[in-house]
């Protein structure tokens, strides 16, 4: 969003300002704003001016810049009259505040010790520490801290009805669209012929299906998961009509026991990477991304890939002085990065940064694996040239790619190797699985 001081006095990522009518019962709750906000006179990542607003359980993730008078990462200005004060409770921001505005605040205007609108249990990104007013009550947090389950609990402040949750590495306020894949899977499992079941059990199943609510942002992931579970339970409770189906049921039960079940709901047993994912899960190399999901098509980060390699190697403990400023001690990948650096498997992206959250390309993934798994005496064949995109393989990765092709770890996609494409989580565990066969 971009405005100027004449066309947008109070500019925010979610709302400009309140209506100046203080009413404790009027609350903006469980909402979020993600866009960057530029210009205006009084500018904030969520609201330009408070003016009677009561904001609760909300967040803003956009950057704020170049306001003419005042700006802050959440709310740019307060009301000038105590009659119009509002409040902000259990909220946070991750965006930065930049520019030459005369008045800048880390979270929201609290320009003097005089009591103004109340701000309770709120947080801003540590990058804005330098502009925090001594009167601001919001607290600073690092970007990593604001992606934890503990942070979601802190925002709930002892009351889970506030709606904060931690899902797939993100802190969510409950307004985000929920994932209905489990509901779709449950519905797909409904038998096509329901005439063989009793009316009562079919009615119970229909009730469960009718209970699915779609298209409403306030439906939490927990509610959606409960909808899926209700359908699954109703399917399991279906009862056949009067005929004796004992032998039939026994035959089905015997068959079902032989059917393999995937450890993750988003990994089909028929997928090319199924055996690799199953192996990685059994070996403790990966536990997925949470909620019974593996995320096979998600890009693999540098932190994830060295962690996979480290766990496949038995999680060795090494004594190595690591000076990577972006690898926090205690992070799940810290020891893996330390090991990879000490073994020469990986290097930093600069002298003192590792870029753990950067996506890893297929060429980089193969190079990491080659440095760890290949024998020093390996004889390399020239196989890369047989692919139409051979010229796009980085020089550093040529030996690794030739080795991976010879060992059938990498097989390409038709006539292409796609070395500079992001390496997905499914692809890297498949590479690892093929490399570790027989070891």
C-alpha positions as CSV (number, residue, x, y, z in Angstrom):
1,X,0.0,0.0,0.0
2,X,1.4,3.4,-1.0
3,X,-0.1,6.8,0.0
4,X,0.9,10.4,0.3
5,X,0.3,12.8,3.2
6,X,-2.5,14.6,1.3
7,X,-4.3,11.4,0.1
8,X,-3.8,9.3,3.1
9,X,-3.5,11.0,6.5
10,X,-3.9,7.8,8.5
11,X,-2.7,4.7,6.6
12,X,-2.5,1.1,7.9
13,X,-2.1,-2.4,6.4
14,X,-5.5,-3.3,7.8
15,X,-7.4,-0.1,8.7
16,X,-6.7,3.6,8.5
17,X,-8.0,4.7,11.9
18,X,-10.9,4.3,14.3
19,X,-14.0,6.4,14.3
20,X,-13.1,8.3,17.5
21,X,-15.8,6.6,19.6
22,X,-14.3,4.8,22.5
23,X,-16.2,1.6,23.3
24,X,-14.6,-1.3,25.0
25,X,-17.1,-3.7,23.4
26,X,-16.0,-2.7,19.8
27,X,-12.9,-4.9,19.1
28,X,-10.9,-5.8,16.0
29,X,-9.8,-9.3,17.0
30,X,-7.9,-12.2,15.3
31,X,-7.0,-10.4,12.1
32,X,-3.7,-9.9,10.3
33,X,-2.1,-7.6,7.7
34,X,0.8,-8.8,5.5
35,X,1.4,-5.9,3.0
36,X,4.1,-3.2,3.1
37,X,2.8,0.3,3.9
38,X,4.5,3.4,2.4
39,X,3.7,7.1,2.7
40,X,0.8,8.8,4.5
41,X,1.1,11.1,7.4
42,X,0.5,8.7,10.3
43,X,1.3,5.2,9.2
44,X,1.4,1.7,10.8
45,X,1.7,-1.9,9.6
46,X,-1.8,-2.6,11.0
47,X,-3.5,0.8,11.6
48,X,-2.5,4.4,10.9
49,X,-4.1,5.8,14.0
50,X,-5.8,4.2,17.0
51,X,-8.6,6.7,17.6
52,X,-10.8,4.6,19.8
53,X,-9.9,1.2,18.3
54,X,-9.5,-1.8,20.5
55,X,-7.2,-4.3,18.7
56,X,-6.7,-7.8,20.1
57,X,-4.9,-11.0,19.0
58,X,-3.7,-9.5,15.7
59,X,-0.4,-9.2,13.8
60,X,1.2,-7.3,11.0
61,X,4.2,-8.6,8.9
62,X,4.7,-5.8,6.4
63,X,7.4,-3.1,6.4
64,X,6.5,0.5,7.1
65,X,8.4,3.5,5.5
66,X,8.4,7.2,4.6
67,X,5.5,8.6,6.6
68,X,5.3,12.4,6.6
69,X,4.8,12.8,10.4
70,X,4.8,9.6,12.5
71,X,5.1,5.8,11.8
72,X,5.4,2.5,13.7
73,X,5.5,-1.1,12.9
74,X,1.9,-1.7,14.2
75,X,0.0,1.6,14.9
76,X,1.5,5.0,13.7
77,X,-0.3,7.4,16.1
78,X,-2.6,7.5,19.2
79,X,-5.5,9.8,19.7
80,X,-4.8,13.3,20.8
81,X,-7.7,13.3,23.3
82,X,-8.2,10.9,26.2
83,X,-11.8,10.6,25.1
84,X,-10.7,8.7,22.0
85,X,-8.1,6.3,23.5
86,X,-8.3,2.6,22.7
87,X,-6.2,-0.4,23.4
88,X,-3.9,-3.0,21.9
89,X,-3.6,-6.5,23.5
90,X,-1.7,-9.7,22.6
91,X,-0.4,-8.4,19.3
92,X,2.9,-8.5,17.4
93,X,4.7,-7.3,14.3
94,X,7.7,-8.7,12.3
95,X,8.2,-5.8,9.8
96,X,10.8,-3.1,9.9
97,X,10.4,0.7,10.1
98,X,12.5,2.8,7.8
99,X,12.7,6.3,6.5
100,X,13.1,9.9,7.6
101,X,9.8,10.5,9.5
102,X,10.1,12.9,12.4
103,X,8.5,10.5,14.8
104,X,9.2,6.8,14.7
105,X,8.2,4.1,17.2
106,X,9.1,0.4,17.4
107,X,5.5,-0.8,17.9
108,X,3.1,2.1,18.5
109,X,3.1,5.7,19.6
110,X,3.8,6.1,23.3
111,X,5.6,9.4,23.0
112,X,5.4,10.5,26.7
113,X,5.0,9.1,30.2
114,X,1.4,10.5,30.2
115,X,-1.0,7.6,30.3
116,X,-2.4,7.0,26.8
117,X,-4.1,4.0,25.1
118,X,-3.2,0.9,26.9
119,X,-0.8,-1.6,25.2
120,X,-0.6,-5.0,26.9
121,X,1.5,-8.1,26.0
122,X,2.6,-6.9,22.6
123,X,5.9,-7.4,20.7
124,X,8.0,-6.0,17.9
125,X,10.9,-7.3,15.8
126,X,14.4,-6.7,17.4
127,X,15.5,-4.9,14.2
128,X,13.4,-1.9,15.4
129,X,15.1,-1.7,18.8
130,X,16.9,1.5,17.8
131,X,13.7,3.5,17.5
132,X,12.0,2.3,20.6
133,X,10.7,5.1,22.7
134,X,11.6,4.9,26.4
135,X,7.8,5.0,27.1
136,X,6.9,2.1,24.8
137,X,5.6,-0.9,26.7
138,X,5.9,-3.4,23.9
139,X,8.8,-5.8,24.1
140,X,11.3,-6.8,21.4
141,X,11.6,-10.4,20.0
142,X,13.9,-11.9,17.4
143,X,12.4,-13.2,14.2
144,X,13.2,-16.8,15.3
145,X,11.6,-16.3,18.7
146,X,8.4,-15.2,16.9
147,X,8.2,-18.6,15.1
148,X,7.9,-20.8,18.2
149,X,5.2,-22.6,20.1
150,X,6.3,-20.7,23.3
151,X,5.6,-17.4,21.5
152,X,2.1,-18.5,20.6
153,X,1.6,-19.5,24.3
154,X,2.8,-16.1,25.4
155,X,0.3,-14.3,23.1
156,X,-2.5,-16.5,24.4
157,X,-1.4,-15.3,27.9
158,X,-3.0,-18.2,29.7
159,X,-6.3,-18.1,27.7
160,X,-6.4,-20.4,24.7
161,X,-9.6,-18.8,23.6
162,X,-7.5,-15.9,22.3
163,X,-6.9,-18.1,19.3
164,X,-3.1,-18.1,18.9
165,X,-1.7,-21.4,17.6
166,X,1.6,-22.8,16.3
167,X,1.1,-24.7,13.0
168,X,3.9,-25.9,10.6
169,X,6.5,-23.5,12.1
170,X,4.2,-20.4,12.1
171,X,2.4,-18.6,14.8
172,X,-1.2,-18.0,13.6
173,X,-4.0,-15.9,15.0
174,X,-6.9,-18.0,13.8
175,X,-7.9,-15.9,10.8
176,X,-5.8,-17.7,8.3
177,X,-7.5,-20.2,6.0
178,X,-7.4,-23.7,7.4
179,X,-6.1,-26.8,5.5
180,X,-9.0,-29.0,4.4
181,X,-6.9,-31.8,2.9
182,X,-7.7,-34.2,5.8
183,X,-11.4,-33.5,5.2
184,X,-11.1,-34.2,1.5
185,X,-9.3,-37.4,2.3
186,X,-12.0,-38.5,4.7
187,X,-14.7,-37.8,2.2
188,X,-12.9,-39.7,-0.5
189,X,-12.9,-42.7,1.8
190,X,-16.7,-42.8,2.0
191,X,-18.0,-46.0,0.4
192,X,-19.7,-45.5,-2.9
193,X,-22.6,-47.8,-2.1
194,X,-24.2,-46.9,1.1
195,X,-27.3,-49.0,0.5
196,X,-25.8,-52.0,2.2
197,X,-25.5,-50.1,5.6
198,X,-28.2,-49.4,8.1
199,X,-30.2,-46.2,7.9
200,X,-29.1,-45.1,11.3
201,X,-25.3,-45.5,10.6
202,X,-25.7,-43.7,7.2
203,X,-27.6,-40.9,8.8
204,X,-24.8,-40.5,11.3
205,X,-22.3,-40.3,8.4
206,X,-24.5,-37.7,6.6
207,X,-24.6,-35.6,9.8
208,X,-20.8,-35.7,10.0
209,X,-20.5,-34.6,6.3
210,X,-23.1,-31.9,6.8
211,X,-21.1,-30.6,9.7
212,X,-18.2,-29.5,7.4
213,X,-18.0,-25.7,7.4
214,X,-16.1,-24.1,4.5
215,X,-15.0,-20.7,3.4
216,X,-15.0,-19.0,6.8
217,X,-11.7,-17.6,8.0
218,X,-12.7,-18.0,11.6
219,X,-12.7,-21.8,11.3
220,X,-9.6,-22.9,13.1
221,X,-7.4,-25.8,12.0
222,X,-8.4,-27.7,15.1
223,X,-12.1,-27.4,14.1
224,X,-11.3,-28.6,10.6
225,X,-9.3,-31.5,11.9
226,X,-12.3,-32.4,14.2
227,X,-14.6,-32.3,11.1
228,X,-12.3,-34.8,9.3
229,X,-12.2,-37.0,12.4
230,X,-16.0,-37.0,12.7
231,X,-16.3,-38.3,9.1
232,X,-13.6,-41.0,9.7
233,X,-15.4,-42.1,12.9
234,X,-18.7,-42.3,11.1
235,X,-17.3,-44.4,8.3
236,X,-15.8,-46.7,10.9
237,X,-19.1,-47.0,12.6
238,X,-21.1,-47.9,9.5
239,X,-23.1,-51.1,10.1
240,X,-24.2,-53.6,7.5
241,X,-27.9,-54.5,7.2
242,X,-29.3,-57.7,8.6
243,X,-27.5,-60.3,6.4
244,X,-24.6,-62.1,7.9
245,X,-21.5,-60.5,6.6
246,X,-19.1,-62.1,9.1
247,X,-17.0,-64.0,6.5
248,X,-17.0,-61.0,4.2
249,X,-15.8,-58.7,7.0
250,X,-13.2,-61.1,8.1
251,X,-11.9,-61.3,4.5
252,X,-11.7,-57.5,4.3
253,X,-10.0,-57.3,7.7
254,X,-7.4,-59.8,6.5
255,X,-6.8,-57.8,3.4
256,X,-6.6,-54.4,5.3
257,X,-3.9,-55.8,7.6
258,X,-1.8,-56.4,4.5
259,X,-2.2,-52.9,3.1
260,X,0.7,-50.7,4.0
261,X,-0.1,-47.4,5.7
262,X,2.0,-44.3,5.0
263,X,3.5,-42.6,8.0
264,X,2.4,-39.2,6.6
265,X,-1.0,-38.3,5.3
266,X,0.4,-36.3,2.3
267,X,2.7,-39.2,1.1
268,X,0.9,-41.7,-1.0
269,X,2.2,-45.3,-0.8
270,X,2.3,-45.2,-4.6
271,X,4.5,-42.1,-4.8
272,X,8.0,-42.6,-6.3
273,X,9.5,-41.2,-3.0
274,X,7.3,-43.3,-0.6
275,X,10.0,-45.9,0.3
276,X,12.6,-43.1,0.8
277,X,10.3,-41.1,3.1
278,X,9.4,-44.3,5.0
279,X,13.1,-45.1,5.4
280,X,13.9,-41.6,6.5
281,X,11.1,-41.6,9.1
282,X,12.1,-45.0,10.5
283,X,15.8,-44.0,10.7
284,X,14.9,-40.8,12.6
285,X,16.2,-38.6,9.8
286,X,13.0,-36.6,9.5
287,X,9.8,-36.5,11.5
288,X,7.9,-34.4,9.0
289,X,6.6,-30.8,9.4
290,X,3.9,-31.5,11.9
291,X,0.2,-32.5,12.0
292,X,1.1,-35.8,10.3
293,X,2.5,-34.1,7.2
294,X,5.8,-34.5,5.4
295,X,5.6,-31.6,2.9
296,X,7.1,-33.6,0.0
297,X,6.8,-30.7,-2.5
298,X,8.1,-28.0,-0.1
299,X,11.6,-26.7,-1.0
300,X,14.4,-28.0,1.3
301,X,16.4,-25.4,3.1
302,X,20.2,-25.5,3.7
303,X,19.5,-26.1,7.4
304,X,17.2,-29.0,6.7
305,X,19.5,-30.8,4.3
306,X,22.6,-30.7,6.6
307,X,20.3,-31.9,9.4
308,X,19.1,-34.8,7.3
309,X,22.8,-35.7,6.4
310,X,23.8,-35.3,10.0
311,X,21.1,-37.6,11.3
312,X,21.8,-40.1,8.5
313,X,25.4,-40.1,9.7
314,X,24.3,-41.0,13.3
315,X,24.2,-37.4,14.7
316,X,27.9,-37.2,15.5
317,X,29.1,-34.7,18.2
318,X,32.1,-32.7,17.0
319,X,34.3,-30.2,18.8
320,X,34.4,-27.4,16.3
321,X,34.4,-23.6,16.8
322,X,31.5,-22.4,14.7
323,X,31.3,-18.6,14.0
324,X,28.1,-18.5,12.0
325,X,26.1,-15.5,13.3
326,X,22.8,-16.7,11.8
327,X,22.9,-20.2,13.4
328,X,21.6,-19.8,16.9
329,X,22.9,-22.2,19.6
330,X,20.1,-24.5,20.6
331,X,18.4,-24.4,17.2
332,X,17.5,-27.8,15.8
333,X,20.1,-27.5,13.1
334,X,23.0,-26.0,15.1
335,X,24.9,-29.2,15.7
336,X,24.3,-30.4,12.1
337,X,25.8,-27.2,10.7
338,X,28.8,-27.5,13.1
339,X,29.4,-31.0,11.9
340,X,28.9,-30.2,8.2
341,X,31.4,-27.3,8.5
342,X,33.9,-29.4,10.4
343,X,33.8,-32.2,7.8
344,X,34.0,-29.8,4.8
345,X,30.6,-31.0,3.6
346,X,29.2,-27.5,3.6
347,X,30.6,-24.0,3.8
348,X,29.0,-20.7,4.8
349,X,27.5,-18.3,2.3
350,X,29.9,-15.7,3.7
351,X,32.7,-15.8,6.3
352,X,30.3,-15.8,9.2
353,X,26.8,-16.6,7.8
354,X,25.3,-19.9,6.8
355,X,21.9,-18.8,5.4
356,X,20.0,-21.7,7.0
357,X,16.6,-20.7,5.7
358,X,17.8,-20.3,2.0
359,X,16.4,-22.8,-0.4
360,X,18.9,-25.5,-1.5
361,X,19.2,-26.3,-5.2
362,X,19.5,-29.8,-6.6
363,X,23.2,-29.1,-7.5
364,X,23.9,-27.9,-3.9
365,X,22.2,-31.0,-2.4
366,X,24.1,-33.4,-4.6
367,X,27.4,-31.6,-3.8
368,X,26.7,-31.9,0.0
369,X,25.9,-35.6,-0.4
370,X,29.0,-36.2,-2.6
371,X,31.3,-34.6,-0.1
372,X,30.0,-36.9,2.6
373,X,29.2,-40.2,0.9
374,X,31.6,-40.6,-2.0
375,X,34.8,-42.5,-1.7
376,X,38.0,-40.4,-2.1
377,X,39.2,-42.9,-4.7
378,X,36.0,-42.8,-6.8
379,X,36.5,-42.8,-10.5
380,X,34.2,-40.3,-12.2
381,X,32.6,-40.9,-15.5
382,X,31.5,-38.0,-17.7
383,X,27.7,-38.4,-17.7
384,X,26.4,-34.9,-17.3
385,X,26.9,-34.0,-21.0
386,X,24.1,-36.5,-22.0
387,X,21.5,-34.0,-20.6
388,X,20.2,-31.0,-22.5
389,X,20.8,-28.6,-19.6
390,X,24.4,-29.8,-18.9
391,X,25.8,-26.3,-19.4
392,X,23.7,-25.0,-16.5
393,X,25.4,-27.4,-13.9
394,X,27.7,-25.2,-11.7
395,X,31.4,-26.0,-12.0
396,X,31.7,-26.9,-8.3
397,X,28.9,-29.5,-8.7
398,X,30.1,-31.3,-11.9
399,X,32.1,-34.1,-10.1
400,X,29.2,-34.5,-7.6
401,X,26.6,-34.7,-10.4
402,X,28.7,-37.2,-12.5
403,X,29.1,-39.4,-9.3
404,X,25.3,-39.1,-8.5
405,X,24.4,-40.2,-12.1
406,X,26.8,-43.1,-12.0
407,X,25.5,-44.3,-8.7
408,X,21.9,-43.8,-9.9
409,X,21.2,-41.4,-7.0
410,X,20.1,-38.7,-9.5
411,X,18.2,-39.8,-12.6
412,X,17.1,-36.5,-14.0
413,X,13.7,-35.6,-15.4
414,X,13.6,-36.9,-19.0
415,X,16.5,-35.1,-20.8
416,X,17.1,-32.5,-18.0
417,X,18.9,-32.5,-14.7
418,X,17.4,-29.1,-13.5
419,X,20.5,-28.4,-11.3
420,X,19.4,-24.9,-10.3
421,X,15.8,-25.8,-9.4
422,X,15.0,-25.9,-5.7
423,X,15.5,-29.4,-4.2
424,X,12.2,-30.5,-2.7
425,X,12.0,-32.5,0.6
426,X,10.9,-35.6,-1.4
427,X,13.9,-35.3,-3.7
428,X,16.5,-35.0,-1.0
429,X,15.3,-38.0,1.0
430,X,15.2,-39.9,-2.2
431,X,18.8,-39.0,-3.0
432,X,19.8,-40.0,0.6
433,X,17.8,-43.2,0.4
434,X,19.5,-44.3,-2.9
435,X,23.0,-43.3,-1.5
436,X,22.6,-45.2,1.7
437,X,21.2,-48.4,0.2
438,X,23.4,-51.3,1.4
439,X,25.2,-49.2,4.1
